[in-house]
Amino acid sequence: IDGAGELRIWWGIVLPVIRPSLATVAIFTFVNSWNDFFWPSLMLHTRERMTLPVGLMALQGMFTSDFRGIAAGVTMVVIPILIFFIALQRHFIEGLTGAVKG
């Protein structure tokens, strides 16, 4: 550690300690942004620019619904979240159990 610059200290000491917390924050932020409904539903009015949650809501009518289309859309919405979580799962679990010793 003697003679190490700030970047070396950051990379060698600080980053390994906060990596699980960063992964947890990244997962929560990604899921929150991915599932955002209210703001896009206020701003987006054309079907071509709708986000997936808003588009799924547009498939549901008052008296009829396209259940097959909604099921396919839900699958499209859930798969990227699962892939992102599986990629960061190890760090996420470390972030949740990081304060427990033993």
trRosetta pair geometry for C-beta under 8 A, 3 or more apart (Angstrom, degrees):
i j d omega theta_ij theta_ji phi_ij phi_ji
1 4 5.4 -70 -158 11 42 128
1 9 7.1 67 -149 -102 90 91
1 13 7.6 46 -113 -54 114 134
4 8 4.0 -122 -170 94 101 130
4 9 5.3 129 117 -54 120 80
4 12 7.2 -74 -163 34 153 140
5 8 5.0 97 53 10 70 102
5 9 7.1 -132 101 -3 37 90
6 9 5.7 -55 -147 38 33 111
6 10 6.1 35 154 -21 66 107
7 10 5.6 -53 -146 37 31 113
7 11 6.0 24 158 -14 66 111
8 11 5.9 -57 -138 43 28 106
8 12 5.7 6 168 -2 66 120
9 12 6.4 -65 -129 49 21 96
9 13 5.4 -27 -173 26 63 119
9 14 6.7 53 137 -10 73 104
10 13 7.4 -58 -101 51 9 79
10 14 5.0 -40 -142 43 49 124
10 15 6.2 65 154 -32 65 99
11 14 7.9 21 -13 48 15 84
11 15 5.6 -7 -138 10 32 137
12 15 7.6 65 7 36 12 101
12 16 7.5 -17 174 -4 30 115
13 16 7.1 -80 -165 35 15 100
13 17 6.9 2 156 -11 57 116
14 17 5.9 -70 -157 38 33 110
14 18 6.2 -2 163 5 72 114
15 18 6.4 -71 -136 50 29 91
15 19 6.0 54 163 -57 67 95
16 19 5.8 -28 -140 -6 29 121
18 21 5.0 -59 -164 47 68 115
18 22 5.7 72 138 -27 87 102
19 22 5.6 -55 -143 37 31 112
19 23 6.4 32 158 -20 65 105
19 91 5.9 -97 141 -137 91 119
19 94 7.8 8 96 95 91 138
20 23 5.7 -53 -147 35 33 112
20 24 6.4 34 155 -19 65 104
20 91 5.0 -166 -112 -173 58 72
20 92 7.3 158 -158 -89 80 12
20 94 3.8 -120 -103 102 134 99
20 95 3.4 -178 156 -68 94 73
20 96 8.0 -120 170 1 121 47
20 98 5.3 164 84 -61 150 134
21 24 5.7 -53 -149 36 33 112
21 25 6.4 30 154 -15 66 106
21 95 5.3 146 -76 -131 38 110
21 98 7.4 -67 -53 23 84 164
22 25 5.8 -55 -145 40 31 109
22 26 6.1 35 153 -23 65 107
22 91 7.7 -46 73 166 76 136
23 26 5.5 -53 -145 35 31 114
23 27 6.5 31 156 -19 64 103
23 88 4.6 178 -164 -171 108 116
23 91 3.2 101 0 119 171 128
23 92 5.4 -118 126 -62 112 61
23 94 7.7 62 50 57 138 101
23 95 5.9 -156 67 -33 96 135
24 27 5.9 -53 -149 34 30 109
24 28 6.4 24 156 -12 64 108
24 91 7.4 -136 -37 129 67 88
24 92 5.5 120 -88 -128 71 67
24 95 3.8 -151 -37 125 124 161
24 96 7.1 142 -98 -50 133 73
25 28 5.9 -57 -144 42 31 108
25 29 6.0 29 158 -18 66 111
26 29 5.9 -57 -142 40 26 109
26 30 6.1 27 159 -20 63 109
26 88 6.5 -150 85 -121 120 168
27 30 5.9 -56 -145 37 27 110
27 31 6.3 21 160 -13 64 109
27 84 6.8 155 -119 133 75 106
27 85 6.1 74 -137 -103 121 74
27 88 5.7 -155 -65 88 109 139
27 92 5.7 27 -15 -97 156 124
28 31 6.0 -58 -144 40 28 106
28 32 6.1 28 157 -19 64 111
29 32 5.7 -57 -144 39 28 112
29 33 6.2 23 159 -14 65 109
30 33 6.0 -60 -145 41 26 105
30 34 5.9 26 158 -21 65 113
30 81 7.4 159 125 -119 106 74
30 84 5.6 -131 129 159 157 159
31 34 5.7 -55 -138 39 28 112
31 35 6.1 8 166 -2 65 114
31 81 5.9 70 -105 -135 87 116
32 35 6.5 -68 -141 47 22 96
32 36 6.8 50 152 -60 59 87
33 36 5.7 -23 -155 -20 34 118
34 52 8.0 -9 -179 48 78 123
34 77 7.5 138 158 -167 107 83
34 80 7.0 -165 -134 94 144 118
34 81 6.1 180 98 -76 163 102
35 53 6.1 88 -154 -59 50 146
35 77 7.9 84 -96 180 74 119
36 39 6.0 -24 167 40 116 103
36 40 6.1 107 115 -6 97 109
36 51 7.2 6 78 103 86 169
36 53 7.2 -179 78 35 38 141
37 40 6.7 -82 -156 48 24 99
37 41 5.8 17 164 -20 68 120
37 53 4.7 -92 -94 124 91 138
37 54 6.5 153 -145 -66 68 74
37 57 7.5 94 -153 -28 115 140
38 41 6.0 -66 -148 36 22 109
38 42 6.7 17 158 -17 62 107
39 42 5.9 -58 -152 34 32 109
39 43 6.3 7 161 -3 67 115
40 43 6.0 -71 -138 49 32 98
40 44 5.1 -5 -179 8 77 121
40 50 7.1 106 157 -152 116 58
40 51 4.6 -17 177 9 168 124
40 53 7.4 114 65 66 134 99
40 54 5.0 -121 115 -35 113 139
41 44 7.0 -54 -105 48 20 89
41 54 4.9 -178 -83 -113 77 112
41 57 7.1 -5 -105 59 125 152
44 49 5.0 -146 -146 106 112 101
44 50 5.2 150 132 -97 136 56
44 51 6.9 147 20 -6 162 78
44 54 6.1 101 72 114 126 166
46 49 5.1 64 71 19 96 101
46 50 7.4 -144 93 -34 48 83
47 50 5.8 -36 -149 -3 38 120
47 55 7.2 89 -156 -117 74 93
47 58 6.7 176 -114 145 92 165
50 54 4.4 -133 -166 96 101 111
50 55 4.2 134 113 -64 125 85
50 58 6.4 -42 -146 -9 172 142
51 54 5.0 82 55 18 77 105
51 55 6.7 -145 92 -8 33 94
52 55 5.5 -57 -139 40 29 113
52 56 6.3 34 160 -23 64 103
52 73 6.6 168 -168 -173 92 96
52 76 6.4 -147 -138 107 134 107
52 77 4.9 165 138 -91 138 97
53 56 5.7 -50 -148 32 32 113
53 57 6.7 31 153 -17 63 103
53 77 6.8 89 -68 -122 70 142
54 57 5.7 -53 -153 35 35 112
54 58 6.5 38 147 -23 65 104
55 58 5.4 -50 -149 31 36 115
55 59 7.0 43 151 -26 63 97
55 73 6.7 -152 106 -142 101 138
56 59 5.8 -48 -158 22 37 114
56 60 7.4 29 149 -15 62 101
56 70 6.0 89 -158 -135 89 77
56 73 4.5 169 -96 129 96 142
56 74 6.8 89 -127 -65 141 68
56 77 7.0 -31 -45 -39 142 141
57 60 6.0 -57 -160 31 41 108
59 65 6.9 69 132 -160 80 77
59 66 5.1 -88 -179 50 103 107
59 69 5.1 -151 -152 108 141 121
59 70 5.2 -180 103 -74 137 83
59 73 6.6 -177 -2 -6 154 154
60 65 4.8 -5 -129 -119 68 108
60 66 7.9 -123 -81 32 43 69
60 70 6.6 55 -64 -87 90 134
61 64 4.8 12 64 64 131 65
61 65 5.9 -160 32 -78 75 54
65 70 6.5 -4 166 -24 109 139
66 69 3.8 16 125 27 120 120
66 70 6.1 145 91 -21 69 86
67 70 5.5 -53 -141 38 33 112
67 71 6.2 36 157 -21 66 105
68 71 5.8 -52 -146 35 30 111
68 72 6.4 29 154 -16 63 106
69 72 5.7 -54 -147 38 32 110
69 73 6.2 32 153 -19 65 108
70 73 5.6 -55 -146 39 31 113
70 74 6.3 35 154 -22 66 103
71 74 5.8 -49 -145 33 31 112
71 75 6.6 34 152 -19 61 103
72 75 5.7 -53 -154 34 33 114
72 76 6.6 33 149 -18 65 105
73 76 5.5 -53 -149 36 36 112
73 77 6.3 34 153 -20 67 105
74 77 5.6 -54 -147 36 33 111
74 78 6.2 24 158 -16 67 111
75 78 6.1 -60 -140 39 28 104
75 79 6.2 35 164 -31 65 107
76 79 6.4 -46 -139 22 25 113
77 80 7.6 -70 -174 32 28 97
77 81 7.4 14 147 -7 62 115
78 81 5.8 -68 -158 42 42 111
78 82 6.1 40 152 -21 77 108
79 82 5.7 -57 -146 37 32 111
79 83 6.3 31 158 -19 66 106
80 83 5.6 -53 -144 37 35 112
80 84 6.2 34 157 -18 67 106
81 84 5.8 -55 -147 38 30 111
81 85 6.3 28 155 -17 65 108
82 85 5.8 -57 -144 39 30 109
82 86 6.1 30 158 -20 66 107
83 86 5.9 -54 -144 36 28 110
83 87 6.4 30 155 -21 62 106
84 87 5.8 -56 -151 33 29 113
84 88 6.6 -7 161 11 64 110
85 88 6.4 -77 -145 55 29 86
85 89 5.9 61 154 -73 68 86
85 92 7.0 -15 -155 -15 76 161
86 89 5.5 -14 -141 -27 31 121
88 91 5.1 -57 -171 50 77 111
88 92 5.4 86 127 -33 88 102
89 92 5.5 -57 -143 35 30 114
89 93 6.4 26 162 -16 67 104
90 93 6.2 -56 -151 36 27 106
90 94 6.5 26 151 -16 62 109
91 94 5.5 -55 -148 39 34 114
91 95 6.2 39 152 -25 66 105
92 95 5.6 -54 -151 33 30 114
92 96 6.7 25 153 -15 63 104
93 96 5.8 -55 -148 37 34 108
93 97 6.2 3 162 8 68 111
94 97 6.4 -73 -138 55 27 89
94 98 5.7 57 157 -68 66 94
95 98 5.7 -20 -137 -17 26 123
97 100 5.2 -60 -167 39 72 113
